[in-house]
Structures are given as C-alpha cells and as structure tokens.
C-alpha cells in the first residue's frame, strides 16, 4: 500500500481511516487467492490443493442412461433412484474398503451449488410402482446409508462447480472427515502479515504478504474426490 502524506491529511480531516480500509481490501484479496490455491493447488509450482492432491481416492459417478446431474435435463422418463444409488456407493466406498476402520469413516460431504440444487429439486422415481409424494434425491439419500445422514454434514462450496474445466461441465464432490489430520492448510506465519510503514519523502509505503504452502493430509485414505457431469446432454 502506498499513500502520500497529503492524502492522509485529507482523509484524516474527514475522519476516514483509509489505511485500515486498504489493509482490509488487501487481506480479502490474499485470502481469496489462498482459498483458490487451497482447493485447486497449482500444478506449475507443485503446490498441492484438495482437488490435485495425488493420494486421494477418485471416483466417477454415473448418471442413468447417460443422463447428467443437472436440473436442466428432462428426467421425466428416467429412474432417478439410480442417482441416489451412485451417491450411496460414493460415500460408503472408503469406509467399506477399510472394513469399517474409524479412521476412514467420513463425516462431511462437500458439494457445489449446481449439484446441491439438482439433489434438492429432483424427485426420486423408482423402478417399481410406488404411491404417495416421492422425496427429493437428497432426502432419500440421507436415509439410505449411515455415513452422511444429516444436512448438518453437507457443506456447499461453489468452487466445486465446473472444478476442472468450465467448458466440460465436470463438477466435483469431496467426501472427508472434519479433522485437522485429514486436511490441513499450511499457512507459515499464520495468515496475512503486515510490515511497518516505511516513509520516503512525502510517501509512505506499507508492504503486506501472506505465505501459503498448500494443503497436507496425514490420513489421505479418509478423503474421496467424486466427479459428476452437471451439464445437460
């Protein structure tokens, strides 16, 4: 941040702390940048984020008859129960393969807004005839397994929409356990740092920085990344 003393005199007379405002803006920019690197990492520099962490299990979730996970698509003749079965397969995979080891039992499902809208607004249709008002895919999913059973365990993250390429409509789901040993952010220094103001003639300069080393997982087996196609065919 660079300011001259005349600007400071004007804003001071108006009782405006512009240094604080500029600092808040700089912190917001650094935190947003860090958030993107936390999710996506940076392949060019070798920085590891959640979606490019090489030791997480990855699973593709299919739609019935080639249908996508999108409310833009006509599902009137589709057995939408198949979506629920795929989601159940996804959330139970790691825990089942580990033979029920507590260290591998997830307790959080993170999904994008597109997928959240699809699951909440699409009704379940079954392969057999049923009566009554069918539940949403999301409500049906919560009752079909013992891993993710409550809305309190579901987090919405817009970063997962079109996560790898905005042109191909592949969104991600992250299944993990809320535990610093499972996913932890590496922040040397603890976050945004501010150096002292350096005067130079009529100008004052204050440098700010934030160090970020990506993420680290000591229990990578507890994390599963899912891929779903969320654009209409």
Secondary structure, 3 states (H helix, E strand, C coil): CEEEHHHHHHHHHCCCCHHHHHHHHHHHHHHHHHHHHHHHCECCCCECCCCCCCCCEEEECCCHHHCCCCCCCCCCCCCCHHHHHHHHHHHHHHHHHCCCCHHHCCCEEEECHHHHHHHHHCECCCCCCCCCCCCEHHHHHHHCCCCCCCHHHEEECHHHCCCCCCCCCEEEEEEECCCCCCCEECCCCCCCEECCCEEECCEEECCEECCCCCEECCCHHHCEEEEEECCCC
